[in-house]
Amino acid sequence: QVQLVESGGGLVQSGGSLRLSCTASGRTGGRYSMGWFRQAPGKERDFVAAITWSGDNTYYADSVKGRFAISRDDAKNTVYLLMSSLKAEDTAVYFCAAGVYGPALTGNNVHYTRTYDYWGQGTQVTVSS
């Protein structure tokens, strides 16, 4: 079992920045792929960004490319999402996810929620225009 806890959400003005954190506990002896998704009211949960277990590869949704950056600190069992140039349409609940048992992340599977085995409870990000 892996428990994931997100933090760092809040209210920010358009054009501002936030850094989300996701800390893992439980089965933390190994390294695994991590992803961020978001869900706005009445909409599906959408892929935002992901990073492979080694940290060598990162993936981003087109809507956030160039504005968001995902990184990991394995010594702290934490993955980060630095969000810059925020827009009103970035408003959503942001979830982190861990891919522990499945195949390695690739550009073909990174977008699907089924690729990931564990999920956090989410943190709200609200961008005011």
N, C-alpha and C positions, 0 to 999 in steps of 0.2 A: 504493500500500500504506500502511496505517496500522497501527502497532503500539501496543497498549494494555497498560499495566502497572498492576495494582491493588496497593494497599498499605493498611495500617491495620487489617487484621483481627487477631483475637486472642481471648483468653478474657476474658469480663466477667461480672460477677454480674447476676442478674436485676434490672431497674430501672436498670441502668447505661447508659452511652453510649459510642459509638465513632464515629469519623469515618473513612470510607473515602475513598481518593483513587484516581483513575484518570488517568494521564498518557499523553498521546498523542504519538507521534513518527512520522516519515515524512512523509506528505502532510498537513502541518499548515497549509498556506497558507490553506485555506478553513475555514469553520466548518461543523459538521455536528451533527445531532441525536445525543444520547447517552442511553443507558439503563443501568439496573442490573437485573439478574436474580439469582435465587438458586436453588440446587439442594441439597436435602437428600438424604441417602442413600436410594436406592431410589425417589426421586420425580423428577418432571419438572422442567425448568428453568422457573421462574415469574417473571413480571414483578414488579418492585418499584417502580421509579420511572423517569421519563424527563424530559428537558428538550429543548426545541426549539433549533435552531441559534442563534436570536436570544436565547434565554433568556427570552423573553416568556411562554412557556407551560410549565407543569410538569404531570405526571401521576403519580398514585400508585395502587398497589393498595389496595383497601379495608382490607386487613389491616394496612397501615402508615400509613394516612392519619392525620395529627395527631401521629405519632411520628417519622417520617422526613422529611428535607428534602434535596432535591437542588439543587445549585447548580453554577455553572461559572465558571472564571477563564480566559478565552481568552488572556490575556497569558502564562499559565503552561501553556496547553494541557492543563488539568486540570479534571476534573469531580469533585465531592465528593458523598458521601452521609453526612449527619449522622444517626445513629441514636440515638434516645433512648428511655427507658422500655422497654428491651429485655426480651424475654420468651424463655423456653426455646425456644418454637416459631420464633424467628427464627434459630436455629442452622442454618447452611447454608454452602455455598461461594457467595460473591458474585462475580458476573461483571459487568464493564462491557462495553458494546457501543457501536459507532458506526454510525450510519446515514448513509452517504456517497452512494450512488448512487440510492437509491430515492426514493419520494415523501416529502413533508414529513410529520412526525409529526402524527397526529390522534388523537382519542379512539377511533377505530375500528381503527387499526393499531398502536398503541403497545404492545399486549400481546404481539404475535407475534414470535417469534425471527427469522422470515424478513424482518422489517422492517429488520433490522440486518445490516451487511455484514462487520464486523470484531469480534472478541471478544478479551478478555484471557484470561489463564490462570486467573484466579480467586484469591480470598483467603478463607481460612477464618475464619468468625465462630462462636464457641461461647459460648452464654449458659448459665451454670450457675444452676440453680434453688435 
